[in-house]
Amino acid sequence: MDANAISNLATQMTQQNTSQSVGMAVLKKSMEAEAQAATALVETLPDANPNSDAQTSTQALPSNLGNTINTTA
């Protein structure tokens, strides 16, 4: 191998390493953004406290609701 080939190979490897590092940084940033969006979405959900008004509102439903499952298509 001559000196130019070695130099070109080293340059290509450095560029590939830099490109891979940039790609990983972008991936990490996008994952952080998705995590923040998911956290914000979860925080908007109402509390699932069994002592809340949700349980008392289901007690007002007719007794025939929820007893059978329609399995025909």
N, C-alpha and C positions, 0 to 999 in steps of 0.2 A: 504494500500500500504506500502510496506517496503521501506527502504532507498535506496536499489539497484535499484528498479523499478523507483523511483523518479529520481535518478541520471541518469539512462539510458534514461529516457524520456527527461530530460533537455539536455543531450548530443545530442540526436537526433534532438531536436528542434534547438539547436545551429548550428548543422551541416547543417540542412535544410535552416536555415536563411542565413548562409554563402554561401551555394550553390546558393541560390536565388540572393544574392547580387552580386556574381561573374557573374551569368547569365545576370543580368541587366547591369553590367558594360560592358560585351562583346557586348550586344545588342546596348548600347549607342555608343561604339566605331565603330561598323559596320555601324550604322546610320550616324555617322559623316563622315566616309569614303565614303559612298554613296552620301552624300550631297556635299562633295568636288569633287567627280567624276562628279556629275550632274552639278555643277557650272563650272567645267572645260569644260564640253561638251557644255554648253550654251555659254560660252565665245568664243568657236571656231566658232559659227554660224556667218554668215555675218550680217551686219547691215540691218535692214528692212527700211531704209530711202527711202521714196517715190521719193526723188530727185536724187536717185542714178542711175547708168547705167542700172539697171534691168528694169526700166520702159522704157527707150529708146530702149532696145533690144526687148521688146515685140511689139513695134510699127512697127518693120520691118517684123513682121509675116503677112502672107496672111490674107485677111479679112474673108475668109471662115472658118478659124480655130476657134473653140470654140462656134460655133453657134448652134450645135445640140448635143444631147446626145444619144448614142447608148444604148438602153435598152434591146436588145435581148441577150439571153445567148447562 
